[in-house]
Amino acid sequence: MAWTRRCDHGRVNGEAVPGDPISRQQLVADLRALGVRPGGDLLIHCSLRLIGPVDGGAATLLQALIDVAGAQATLVVPTHTTLNSLTSRAHRAAVAGLDQDELARYIADMPGFDPARTPSEGMGALAEQVRTSPAAERSHHPITSFSALGRRARDCTSVHHLNCHLGDRSPLGWLYAADASILLLGVGYTVCTAFHLAEYHLPWVPPLQRYHCFTAEGGERVPCEFTAPVLDDFDFGQLGDTLEAADPDWLRKGNVGSGTGRLVSLQAAVDFGVGWLTDHRPRSHHMQP
């Protein structure tokens, strides 16, 4: 699909002028041109830095999204907390090089996950803007939560089973059933969490792992253990490149601010991912999330 260049305010031949603040009005125009429509539910991944210097930051971008999607839409962002897991790659990287005493102190200082208070980790400024909005709802998974705003935000986040990180019994399953779209703002497919739902739909039984984390209950930190599938995003970039090269009519690409925006049907992307992963992923290749 062609990436059309438009001569918008703050742009020269469709490109944002470096250092020129990006306004809410420009973001609204860009999102509409990309294909965001009123009432359409969205799963949003965003790098505000790559969108450019937005006048008002994440709050302005969120308001622009609400302006375009409208009151009937549900806006959903990942608010994961992968450091709250003794078995995650993020945790292993954080404790690399610590001796036994240092490791014990590190683990002792880890707070329990509280859906009302615990910040997300590495999900970006927009995700935190949504999470901290007064009307936001958040799913209760201690590692892979999502936050949502909109009329059906509670419906989206109310089901998130402990042993189903990113499967059908998580907000991704709700988004799939709701025929939502994926909105990638300044980021590519390597961070596309919807592709993990495709892993749950593969025609073989996934390997399982024991997970260890902490929750907050009644002001106390409580250990939490559960068994769930091993997930892996090592080939999501290649999957996304193949998807984009196929140029399906349910994928749109264009300027948003000074970055690239992509609007993709979530159902279609997951189904495409199932076929691609089935054909290309070695069944013996599994890594810990």
C-alpha positions in Angstrom: 0.0 0.0 0.0 1.4 3.3 -1.0 2.6 5.8 1.7 1.0 9.0 0.6 2.7 12.3 1.5 0.5 15.2 2.4 1.4 18.9 2.7 0.0 19.5 6.2 0.6 22.2 8.7 4.1 21.8 10.1 5.3 19.8 7.1 7.4 20.2 4.0 6.3 17.8 1.3 4.6 15.6 3.9 7.6 15.5 6.3 7.4 17.1 9.7 9.8 20.0 10.1 12.5 19.1 12.7 11.9 20.8 16.0 8.5 22.1 15.0 6.0 21.1 17.7 3.3 18.7 16.5 -0.2 20.0 17.3 -3.3 18.1 18.4 -4.9 19.3 15.1 -2.1 17.8 13.0 -2.3 14.5 14.9 -6.1 14.4 14.4 -5.6 15.0 10.6 -2.9 12.3 10.4 -4.9 9.7 12.3 -8.0 10.3 10.1 -5.9 10.1 6.9 -4.4 6.8 8.2 -7.9 5.4 8.5 -8.8 5.6 12.2 -12.6 5.9 12.3 -15.1 6.8 15.0 -16.2 3.8 17.1 -13.3 1.6 16.1 -11.6 -0.2 19.0 -7.8 0.1 19.0 -4.9 -1.8 20.4 -2.2 0.9 20.5 1.6 0.5 20.6 3.5 3.8 20.5 6.9 5.5 20.8 6.1 9.1 21.5 9.8 10.0 20.8 9.5 8.6 17.3 6.3 10.4 16.6 8.1 13.7 17.3 8.0 16.6 19.7 4.2 16.7 20.4 3.0 19.9 21.9 1.7 18.7 25.2 3.2 15.2 25.0 1.3 12.0 25.6 -1.8 13.9 26.9 -2.1 15.6 23.6 -1.7 12.4 21.6 -4.3 10.6 23.7 -6.8 13.5 23.3 -6.2 13.4 19.5 -6.9 9.6 19.5 -10.1 10.3 21.5 -11.1 13.1 19.1 -10.8 10.7 16.1 -12.0 7.4 17.6 -14.9 9.0 19.5 -16.7 8.1 22.7 -17.9 4.7 21.5 -14.4 3.3 20.9 -12.2 1.4 23.3 -8.6 2.4 23.4 -6.3 -0.3 24.8 -2.6 -0.3 25.6 -0.2 -2.9 27.0 0.8 -2.0 30.6 3.1 -5.0 31.1 5.3 -5.5 34.2 7.8 -8.1 33.1 10.3 -7.2 35.9 7.7 -8.7 38.3 8.7 -12.2 37.3 11.6 -14.2 38.5 11.6 -16.2 35.3 11.5 -13.3 32.7 14.3 -12.2 30.4 13.9 -8.7 31.8 14.5 -10.0 35.3 17.4 -12.1 34.3 19.0 -9.1 32.6 18.4 -6.9 35.7 20.1 -9.3 38.1 22.9 -10.4 35.9 26.2 -10.2 37.8 24.7 -10.0 41.3 26.1 -12.3 43.9 23.8 -14.4 46.1 23.3 -11.7 48.8 22.7 -9.0 46.3 20.2 -11.2 44.5 18.4 -12.0 47.7 18.1 -8.2 48.6 16.9 -7.4 45.0 14.1 -10.0 45.2 13.2 -8.9 48.8 12.7 -5.4 47.5 10.5 -6.3 44.6 7.0 -4.9 45.2 3.9 -6.8 44.6 1.8 -6.0 41.5 -1.1 -3.7 42.3 -3.3 -3.0 39.2 -4.3 0.4 40.6 -0.8 1.7 41.3 2.0 -0.3 39.7 3.5 1.5 36.7 4.1 -0.3 33.4 7.7 -1.1 32.4 9.0 -0.1 29.0 5.6 0.4 27.5 6.0 4.1 26.7 4.5 7.5 27.7 1.2 6.9 26.0 0.6 3.7 27.8 1.2 5.4 31.1 -1.0 8.3 30.1 -3.9 5.8 29.5 -3.1 3.8 32.7 -3.2 6.8 34.9 -6.3 8.4 33.4 -9.1 8.6 36.0 -11.5 6.5 33.8 -9.0 3.8 32.9 -9.6 0.1 33.6 -6.7 -2.3 33.9 -6.6 -6.1 33.8 -5.2 -7.9 36.8 -2.5 -10.1 35.3 0.6 -9.4 37.4 3.0 -9.6 34.4 1.0 -8.9 31.1 -1.8 -6.5 32.1 -3.6 -4.1 29.6 -5.2 -0.8 30.4 -8.2 0.6 28.5 -10.3 3.7 28.1 -13.8 4.0 26.6 -17.3 2.7 26.8 -16.3 -1.0 26.9 -13.0 -0.6 28.8 -14.2 -2.8 31.7 -15.5 -5.5 29.4 -12.1 -5.6 27.6 -10.1 -5.9 30.8 -12.4 -7.9 33.1 -11.1 -11.3 31.8 -7.4 -12.0 32.1 -6.7 -15.5 33.4 -3.5 -16.0 35.3 -2.4 -18.9 33.1 -3.2 -17.1 29.9 -0.7 -14.2 29.4 -1.7 -13.1 25.9 -4.3 -15.6 24.7 -8.0 -15.9 24.2 -8.8 -15.5 27.9 -6.9 -12.1 28.0 -7.9 -8.7 26.6 -6.3 -9.8 23.3 -9.1 -12.4 23.0 -11.7 -9.6 23.6 -10.1 -7.4 21.0 -10.1 -10.2 18.5 -13.8 -10.9 19.1 -14.5 -7.2 18.9 -12.9 -6.9 15.4 -10.5 -4.2 16.7 -7.5 -2.7 14.9 -3.9 -2.6 15.8 -2.5 1.0 15.7 1.3 1.1 15.6 2.6 4.7 16.1 6.4 5.1 15.5 7.0 1.4 16.2 7.2 -1.8 14.1 5.9 -5.3 14.4 8.5 -6.5 16.8 6.4 -5.1 19.6 3.1 -6.2 18.2 1.5 -8.1 21.1 -1.3 -9.4 19.0 1.1 -11.8 17.3 1.3 -13.6 20.6 -2.3 -14.4 20.3 -1.4 -16.2 17.0 1.0 -18.4 19.1 -2.0 -19.6 21.1 -3.7 -20.5 17.9 -0.9 -22.6 16.4 -1.8 -26.2 15.5 0.4 -27.8 18.2 0.4 -27.7 22.0 2.8 -25.0 23.3 5.4 -25.8 25.9 4.6 -24.8 29.4 6.6 -23.1 32.1 6.2 -22.3 35.8 6.1 -18.6 36.4 7.0 -16.9 39.7 6.0 -13.3 40.6 4.4 -11.2 43.4 1.0 -9.5 43.9 -0.1 -7.0 46.5 -3.0 -8.1 48.7 -4.2 -6.1 51.7 -1.0 -4.2 51.8 1.2 -7.3 51.9 3.4 -8.8 49.2 2.2 -12.3 48.2 4.1 -14.8 46.1 2.2 -15.9 43.0 3.0 -19.0 41.0 1.3 -20.4 37.9 1.9 -22.5 34.8 1.4 -20.9 31.3 2.7 -21.3 27.8 6.2 -20.1 26.8 5.9 -17.2 24.4 8.5 -15.8 22.0 8.7 -12.8 19.8 12.1 -13.6 18.1 10.6 -13.7 14.6 7.8 -11.0 14.9 9.9 -8.6 12.8 10.2 -11.0 10.0 6.5 -11.9 10.3 5.6 -8.2 10.1 7.9 -7.6 7.0 6.1 -10.5 5.2 2.7 -9.2 6.2 3.6 -5.7 4.9 5.1 -7.0 1.7 1.8 -8.9 1.0 0.1 -5.4 1.0 -3.3 -6.6 2.2 -6.3 -4.2 1.9 -6.7 -4.4 5.7 -3.4 -2.7 6.3 -2.7 1.1 6.0 0.5 3.0 6.4 1.2 6.7 6.5 2.6 9.7 8.4 1.7 10.4 12.0 3.6 13.4 13.2 7.1 12.9 12.1 6.9 9.1 12.4 5.2 6.2 10.7 1.8 5.0 11.6 0.3 1.6 10.7 -3.4 0.6 11.1 -4.0 -3.1 10.8 -7.0 -5.4 11.3 -6.2 -7.4 14.5 -8.2 -10.4 13.4 -6.6 -10.5 10.0 -3.1 -10.0 11.4 -3.5 -12.8 14.0 -4.9 -15.2 11.4 -2.1 -14.3 9.0 0.4 -14.8 11.8 -1.0 -18.3 12.5 -0.3 -19.3 8.9 3.1 -17.8 8.8 4.3 -19.1 12.1 3.0 -22.6 11.3 5.0 -22.6 8.1 8.2 -20.8 9.4 8.7 -21.4 13.1 10.6 -24.4 14.2 8.5 -26.3 16.7 11.6 -27.0 18.7 12.5 -23.3 19.1 11.2 -21.8 22.3 12.6 -19.2 24.6 11.4 -17.9 27.9 9.5 -14.6 27.9 
